[in-house]
Amino acid sequence: MKKLNKFCRINALVLIIIGLFPLSAFAQNDKEKAVIGKLLDDFNVAAANAEYEKYFNFYADGAIFIGTDATENWDKKAFMVWAKPFFDKKRTWNFKAIERHIFLDKSGKFAWFDELLDTQMKICRGSGVLTKHGKEWKLQQYVLSMTIPNDKVDEVVKIKAPIEEALMKKLSNK
């Protein structure tokens, strides 16, 4: 009887541990999402405060920035060169997240996000990929997009068509 009770206690303990494992995984996932959310907020504050070094330290080496203009697809170094005069003149951008979604892969080494941002251009969408370097998350790719209400797309296309038709012709001739 004593052996049976010991066996039952061990099995109950194993079941409790197994049952709690998914909860700890969810808690870890939530913790990482909170860390990434704070990183993205701090990233935006660094830009708003024109803190050049701090802002670009959020990017991984070899990171890519894709901006709202079709020609804006820069590696980190090129983006730093482009942005430097804005930071020097303290004429940077001030984005604030108004909605954000963060996702993690099963390995815990990759995350991606999308967010709606309150900007000087009104609502924009930021999205990107982060990679984990040791215990630190870094932006690997950041994409900034302007949002266009569906019922205004035709008007916007009329404005951008002449510019982008020339660009499409140039790019297709490469």
N, C-alpha and C positions, 0 to 999 in steps of 0.2 A: 504494500500500500504506500509506504514511504517513497519507493522508487517511482510509482505512478504519479504521486503528487509532485515530486521533483520534476518529472518529465512534463507534466501539465504546466508547471510554472515556467519551465524553460521555453516550452512552445508558446505560451502566452506572451512571454517577454520578447521572443523572436517576432511574433505577430505584431506586437506594439511597435517595435523598432521598424519593421517593414512598413507598417501603416504610417508612421511618422516621416519616413524618408521622403515621400512626395511633398509633404508639407514643408520640409526644409528646403527642397529644391525650389518650390514656389517662393519661399521667403528669400532665398538667394537671388532668384530671378527678379523679384521686386526690389531688392537692395541694389542690384546692378542697374536696373531701370532708373532708380532714384539718383544714383551716381551719374548716369549718363544725362538725365534731365538737368541736374545741377551743372554739369559740364557745358551743356548747350546754353543754359542761361548765362553762365560765366563767360562763355565765348561771345555771346551777343553784347554783354556789358563791356567786355574788353574792346570790342569794335566801337561801341557808343562813346567810350572814354578815350578813344584814339590811342590805345595801348598796343603799339605795333608788335613788340616782342611777345607780349603775353598772348595777343590774338593769334599770331602765327605759331606759337608753341602748342596750340590746340590741334594743329595739323600734323599728321605723320610725315616723315620724309617721303617724298615721291607722291604726296597727296595731289588730288585734282580738284580744281574749283570750276564749276560750270555755271556761268551767269545767265542773266536774262536775255542778253544779246546773242544771236546765233554764232558770233565770232568769239565768244568768251568760253574757251575751253583751255584752261591753263594748268600747268603743273605748279606746285607750290612756289618754286623760285620765280617763275614768270608772274604769278599773281602777286607775290611780294613786291616785285619791281613796279607793277602797275599801281598797287595800292599805296606805296610809300608816300607819294606826294599828298594824298588825301589824309593820311595819318599825320604827316608833318604839319599840315595846315589845320589840323583838328577839324576836318570837314568829312567825317566818316559817317557811317550809317548807324541808325538806332532801331534795331528790330526787337520786338517783344513777342514771345510765343503766346498765342491765344488758344491754341489747341495743339496737342502733340501726341503722337503714337510712337512707341519704342518697342522694338522686337529684338530678341536674342536667338542665336542659333543654339543647338544642343551642346556644342562644345564650350560655349561661354566665351569664345574668342572673337566672335563677330556680332555686330549689332547693326541695325538699320532703323531709320526713323523717317517720319514725315511730320510736318508741322505747318500750321497756318500762322503767319506772322503779321503783326501790325507794324507797318513800315511807312516811310514817307511816300511810297508808291501805292498806298492803301494795302489791301490784303495781298500778300505774296505767299508762296509755298516754298519752304525749305525742306530738302530731303537729303539723306546721305547715308554713308556707310562708315562705321567705326571699327577699328581693330584694337585688340587688347595687346599692349606691350608691357609684359610683366604684370603689374597691378594697375597700370594706367591705360585709359582709353584715349585713342587719338582718332581724329577725323581722317579717313582715307579718301573720301570723296564727299563733296558738298555741292548740291545743285539748288540754285535759286531760280524760281519761276514766278512770273507774274500770273495772277489768276484773271480770267476774262469771263464775265457772265455769258452764258450760252446765247442769250438773246442779243448780245452785242458783238459776237464773233465776226459777223459779216462786215460791220463797221471797222473793226480793228484790222481785218484782212485787207481792206481797201487802203488803209494807212500804210501798212507794212509791205504790201505787195511789190511796189516798185523797187524798194531797197532789197528785199529778199529775193526777188526774181534775178536781179543782177548778181547777188551772192550765189544763188543756186547755179547760175550759168558758169560763174568763175570756178566754183567747187567741182562741178561736173566735168570741167575741162582739164582737171589735174591728172 
